[in-house]
Amino acid sequence: MSITVNKKAFHDYFVEEKYEAGIALEGWEVKAIRAARMNIKESYVIIRNGELFLIGMHISPLPMASTHNHHDPVRTRKLLLHAREIAKLIGKVERAGYALIPIDLHFVRGRIKLEIGLAKGKKQHDKRADQQEKEGKREAQRAMKEKLR
């Protein structure tokens, strides 16, 4: 079951491979995510000391959250993957100029997982071509709908 999807990722990048990672979260963050109070649109994944970290994911604390704890909504969160997967990602990101971007936040057997994509950035002309293709499909669908009437 999907919690949130980063639609901007497919607009700005060509996603070539996808990986599912766990996230190290605090209790208040899990509650806020279950209440759909988060945003992954401006977030990205970095590699630091052989580990993956998610930066820029905003999780708004619930209004009834504890007042004596300081909640940082955009703190850096560690991603949990197998060592061989991390090694593979490090090699591709450093050699081939790929980026790691969050695509989807979802539940798997009660646990919150993040789908990250190994992606290459799109150029402006690629974005325009995608937009024209979408508009063409939309017009064709509209024409088919009119034909059925």
N, C-alpha and C positions, 0 to 999 in steps of 0.2 A: 504494500500500500504506500503510495507516494505521498510525501508531506508537502514538498515544494520542488519545483523544477526551475532551473536556470535557463530560461528561454534565450537570454542574451548570448549564452555560450555558443549556440548553434548559429547565431547571426554573425558573431565575430570570429569564429574559428571553424576549421575543418577538424572534426573529432575523428581520430583514426582508431583508437583503442579505448576500452573502458575497463575500469577496475573498481571493485567494491571494497571500501575501507571502513573500519570502525572508527569512532571518534571518542577521545577521552573527554567526558563531560562531567560537570558537577550536577548535583541533585536539582538545583533550581533551574538549570539549563534544560534538563530533561523535561521537567514540568512545563516550562515555557514552550518548548518545541512541540509537546503534545497538544498545547493550546494554540499552535500555529502562530507563534509570536517570534518569527525569525525571518531573515532575508539572506540569501546566498548570492544575490545578483552581482555585487561588487567584490566578491571574495576570490581568492586564488590560493594555490598550493605552492609552497617553497620547500627546498631540500636544504637541511642544515645538519651537519655532523652525521650524515647517513640516516637521518630520520625525516619524515614528512610532516609539515605543519600547515594547518589551514589558517589563513590570515584574512581578516575582513568580514567574517560571517557575523552578522548582527543578531543577537538574541536579546529581546526586550524582557526584563524581569516582570513577573506577574505583579499586579498591584498589591496582592496580599502577601508578597514575599517578605522575608525577614528584614527588619529595619536595622538590626545591629550588624549585619554583614554588608560589606561593600561589594556590589555586583558590577563587574566590568562587562558590558554587553559585547564588546568587540575584541576580547582577549584572544591570544594565539592559542589554538587548540591542536593537540597532537593527533595525528592520524595513525591508525593501527593496521599494518599490513605485514605479510610474511617477509622475511629478510630477502628471499630470492626475488620477490616482486619489487621490493624497494631497489635492489641492485639493478634489476632490469630497467626500471624507470629512470634511475640516476644515469645510466649509460645512454639512454635515448635522449634525455633532456640536455645533457652536457654536450653530446656529439652532434646531434641532428638539429638542434635549435627548436625543439618542441617546448610547449608549455603545459603545465598541469592545471586543469580548471575543474571546479566542482560542477557537476551536471544535475544531480538529483539527490535529494535527501529523502530517505524512505525507511520503513520498518521492515525488519526481517526477524520473525519469531520474537517479537517484543523488543528487539534491540534496534537502536537507531544507527543506520548505515549511510555512508556518503558514497555516491558513485562519482569517481573522478575520471576525467578524460585526458588522454594524451593527445594534444591538439596542436595544429599549426595555424598561425594567424591568417585571416583572409585579407586580401587587398581590397581597395575600394571598388575596383571593377568586378571582383568576385561577388561582393555584396549586392551590387546593382544587378548582376546576372541572376542571382537568387531571387531578388525582388521581382524581376520581370517574369521569371518562371512561375512564381507564386501567383502573380496577377493573371498570367495566361491560364493557369489551372482554374482559378476562381471564375474567370470569364467563360471558360468551357463548361464548367459546372452550372453556371447561371443560364447559359444557352440550352443545356440539356433540360434544365428545370422548366424553362419557357416552352420547350418543344413538347414536354409532357402535358402541358395545360391545354 
